[in-house]
């Protein structure tokens, strides 16, 4: 008990004021997030792009091949691969990084084939910058598929990132479902691995972690000003589009990294507390590896709860409904969990007003996710009855293209309007 308390007192997962900057297998769980459809604006964008599921998978793969076959980009240039649904051709063009990273910038570029295009930067966020691309001569919309982004340190290119942002032309309910399934699949695998190592994590803690994988990458300003039914699916779509590379380059001002936004001190403390779990020794590598990072997240949440639930103040708050397990763990993940008992003792039912401002917003995001999304009690039944979810599972299999082809071959034929909505 004492060791656990000392452990929790020494670590914080997220520091007040730090907001992550995104620079960027079978599903066994009986519980998963089911997402509302995006707003009409996103749906209209999907209709316009009319890119089918199989096309999306193959074209993203082709975009990566085209970009990686080029000579390494200069430190101050990014390259973009965009697909034209009308001609079924992918064009590559370059942009100055300084202009690419300006929100609402309207830029002109010329593809390597000599085509003039106009780029509008919807959101500027490193490798995860979202944009729209149109043909200057026809006004037709192109679908951005991938960016080649040089990661520069000390004036030289240390790594070249390949990333697909949640561009408006790509968003769809099926893509969101694929992202939710990827997150849950990885969490279930992490929980199973910990069980093999002798650490049992309860299913409700896995559910909480599932939400936190969205909360950690929700920009607070966007949360306050934008439609949540579009914002949360957008984050899940990133998981579908990039899978193991999702949020690979995401580092907060406090040094929190990767998918779970954990800081080095916390990660090292968890490793010391659980020598029987083979977590990676290198922090950066450990955060970039989703399997490893999610094990660390579950261990932290599990340890936090094991200590909190022994406190009489926590027990009373749970019993009288002053607080819930999910919000206590969410607040503890964002700030110091050992201060929660003091907040409850001094604030009673108003304890949420005493926690740091950053954590107050964090809890609002968590609760909004719970309101916007909902748990499906029988995922297998949903898989059998929902065309969208079956397709999403095919997308999120290890071999995406093979999974899609297999599924499409044995499924009923789709209507053209459905294919247009699917992943366009």
N, C-alpha and C positions, 0 to 999 in steps of 0.2 A: 504493500500500500504506500509506504513512505517513498519507495523508489519510484513508483508510478507518479506520485504527486510532484516529486522533484523533477521528473522527466517533463511533465506537462508545464510546470512553471518556467522551464528554461526554453520552451519553444513556442514559436508562433508560426502559423502557416502563412497568413497574409498580414501585412503591415498596414496600419491606418493610412489612407491616402494613396495606396498603391493600387492602380487599376491596370490589369493586364493589357498589353498592347500586342495584339495578334499579328505576328509577322507571318507570320503564319503564326475452320471457324463455323460453327453452327450455333444457333441461338437456342439455349437450353432453358432460359428463365421463363417461369410462368407469368412474369409481370413485366410490362414494358410500357413506355410512354407512347401514347397515340396523340398525334398532333393535329390541331385544327388546320384547315386549308389556308394558304396565304390569302392576302387581301386581293380584291379585284384587280388592282394595279399589277400585282405580280402575276396573277392569272392571265391578264391580257398580254403581258410580256411573254409568257409561255406560249400563248396561242400564236403570237407573231413569229417566234423563232422556229416552231414546228420541227424540232429536232427529236427524232425518236430515241428510245432507250438504247437500242443496239448501236445507232449512229453515235450517240454520246460517248459510249464506252470506247468504241473503235477510234473516234476522232480525238479524244483526249490522249489515247495511246499514240496516235499518229503525230499529234502536236508535240508530245514529249520527244518523239524520235526526231522530228524536224528541228526542234530547238537544240537538242543535245548534239546533233550532227554539225551544228555551226561552230565556228571558232569561239573560244571563251569570250564572253562579253566584256567590254571595257568596264572599268569600275563605275563609270558615271552613266552607263546606258543599261536600260532594261529592254528585253525583247518580248513581244507578245505574239502568240499564235491565235488567230481568229478564224472561225469557220463560216463560210457562206452557204446557207441552206439552199439557195437558188442554184448555185453552180457545183455544190458539193466539193468545193476546193477550200483548202486552208492556206491563208496567207500569213506571212511573218513580217513584222515591222518592228523598228526600234524607236525608243523614246528616251530623251534625257531623264535620268532618274530624278533630278531636281524638279522637273515639271510633272513627272508621273506621280509624285508624292504631294501634289497640291489639290485639295478638295475643290471640286467644281471646275477644275481646269478644263478648257476646251482646246484640244491639240490637233494639229494636222500631222499626218505621217504618210509615208509611202511604203507600200509593201515591197518585198524583194522582187515581185513580179511587175512592179511599176504602177500598182493601183493606189489611188489616193483615198485615204480614209480619215474620218474625224473621230477623235476619242474624247469622251466626256468622263472625267474622273468622278464617280459617284461617291466613293469613300477612299481616302488616302490612308493606307495602313500597311506600309512595307510590302512584303510579298503578298499580303492578303488584300491588296488594293482592288476595289471593285470598279468596273467601268462599263460603259456602253460603247459600241463601235458601229459606225455607219459608213456606207459607201458614199463618197462625196458626189459622184456623178448620178447615181440612181436614188440615193436616200434610203436604200435597203439596209436592214439591220444585219450585222454579223454577230456571231456568238463567240465571245472571248473564251478560250479553252484553257490556256495556261500561260503563265509568265515565267520568263527566265530572269532571275534577279541575282546579281552578284552581291554576296555578303562581304563587305569590306571592313577590314580591321587594320589599323595602323597604316592606312594608305594602300594596302594591297588586297586583292581578292583572295579570301580564305576559303570560300565555299560558294558554289553556284546553286541557288535554290530553284526548284521547279514546283510551282504551286498553282492550284486552281481556286480562285476566290468564288464566293457566292454571288456571281454576277446576276443581275435581275433576269437575264435571258435564260438562266439555268435553273432557277428555283421552281419546285413543283412538290406536291404532296408526296409523290413516290420517292423523290430524292431525300426528302426530310425523313421519311420512314426508314430509308436505308441508313441514314446517319444515326437515328435512334437505335437501330438494331446493332450497328457497329459498337456504339458505346456500351450497350447492355451486354453484348457478347463478350467484350473485353473485360467488363466488370465481373461477369459470372466466371470467366476463366481465372481471373485474379483471385476471386474468393475460393475457387476450387483448389488452386495452387496453395493458398495459405492453409486450407484444411489439411492438405497433404503434409504440410510442415508443422501441423499441430495447433494452428490458430483458427478458431471457429469464429466466423463473422456472421451475424444474424442477417436474414434477408432484408429487414427494414433498413439496416445500415447501408446495404448495397443500393437500396432504392434512394436513400438520401444522397449517396455518392453520385448516383445517376443525375440527379438534379444539379448537384454542385459542378458537374462537368459542363453544364450550361451556364450556371451563375458566374463561374470564374472568368468566362469570356464574354460576358455581357457588359458592354460599355455603359457606364452610369448615365452619361449625358444622353445617349441614344435611348436608354430605357425610359428616361423622363419625358423625352420629346417624341418618341416614335411608337408606332403600332406594335404591341407585343406579339400579336398573332403573325407578324411578319419577322420580327427580330429573332425570336427563339427558333423558329424553323430554319432561319438563315444560318444560325450557329450549328444546328444539327446537320444541315446540308454540307457544311465544311467537312464534317467527319466522314460523310459519304464520298465526297469528291477527293479527299486526300488521305483518308484512312490513317495509316500509321505515321504519316507526316503531318497530320493536323496539329496546328499550333507548335510545331517543331521549333519555330524561330520566335516564339512568343516569350518575351522577358519583360517583367515589370520594372519600374524604377527602383523597387526594393530588392531586385535580384531574384524574384520568384520566377520559376521557369516552367515551360512546357504545358502539357494538357492539364495538370492538376495545380499549377501555380504554387509550388512549394518552395520555400527558401532553403538555402544550404544548411543552416543551423538545425532546422527542423528535421531535414532528411538524415543528417548525421546522427541526431539523437535517436531517431527511429531505428536506424541500423544498430546502434549500440544497445538499445532496449530489446532488440530481437535478433540476436546473433544466429539463431537457428534458421532464419529466413535469408536466403541468398540474394539480398538486394545488391545491385551494382555499387561498387565503391566510388566510381566517378559520378559526381552530381549531375553534370551536364548530360552525360550519356544516359544516366538513370532517368532523367526527366524526359528525354527525347524518346525513350522506349516506353510505349504506352502500357505494356504488360507490367513492367517493373514499377512505373509511376503509380499505376492503379493499386498495386499491392501496397505501396507506401501509403497511399491515401486511405485505404481500408484499415491498415494497421493504426494509423493516427486516429481515425474516427472511432475505431474499436477501443483503443486505449483511453481516449477521452471519455467515452461513455462508461467504461468499466470504473473509472474514477469518479465521475460525476454522480452516478447513480447510488454511490455509497454515502453521499452527503445528505443529511436530513433536510436541509433547505431545498435541495433539488427534489427530493422525494415529496415534500409537502407541495411544491409548485406543480409537480406532475399530478398529484392526487387531486388538488383543488382546481386544476385547469388553468393556473396562472401561466404556465409554459408547457410547451410540447417537446418531445424528444427531437423531432426534426429541426425546430428553430434553435434549440439549445446547441445541437451539434453544428448547425450552419453558422451560428454566431461564434462558436468556439473555433471553427475552422478559419474564420476570417480574423479573429482577434484572440486574446488570451483567455482560454477556457476556464482557468482557475479564478477569474474575476467574476464569473457568472453568479456564483453564490452570493457575492457582495451586492451585485445588482439586484438580485431577488430579495435579499434581506432589507436593503434600503429603499427599494422602489416598489416592492409588492407587485400588484397588477400593472404598475407603470414602469416596470424594470426595463422595458425596451427603450424608454426615453433616456436612460442612463448610459447605455452602451455607446461606443464611439459612433460619430456620424457616418463614417464609412460603413460600419457594420449595420447601422440602421437601414441604409440603402440596400445593403447586401441581403438583409432579411426580406425587404420589400420585393426584391427580384425573385428570391426563392419562393415567396408566397404567390407572386404573379405567375411563375412557372406552374405552380400547383393549380392555379385557377385556369390558366390558359390551356394547359395540357392535362390529361388525366390518365390514370392507370387502367390498363385493360386487364381484367382478371383472368381471362383465358386466351392467351396469345395463340395457342395452337388452333383454336376454333377460328380466330381472326385470320390466321394464315390460310386456312382452308376456304374461307368465304370471301376474302378480300383480294381482288385482283391487284390493287396497288401494293399491298403488303407482300404478296407472293413475288411480285416483280422486284420490290425493294430488297428482299432476301437474296434474289438472284444477283442483284447488283453488288451486294456486300459480301459475296462469297470470295474465297482467296483468288480464284480465277474468274474475274468479273465477266470477261467476254464469254468464256466457256459456259459460265452459269446462265448468262442471259440467253445464249443460243439454245442451250438445253431446255430452259424454261419456255422460251418462245415456241420451240418446235412442238412441245406437247400441250401448249395452251390453246384455248379457243382463239379465233382470229379477233383482232382489235379493230375498232372503227378508226378511220382516219382522224376524226376530231380527238379521240382519246390519245392517239399517239402524239398528236400535236401538243396536248396538255402535259403529257407524261413527264418528259424531262427537258423540255425545250426552253 
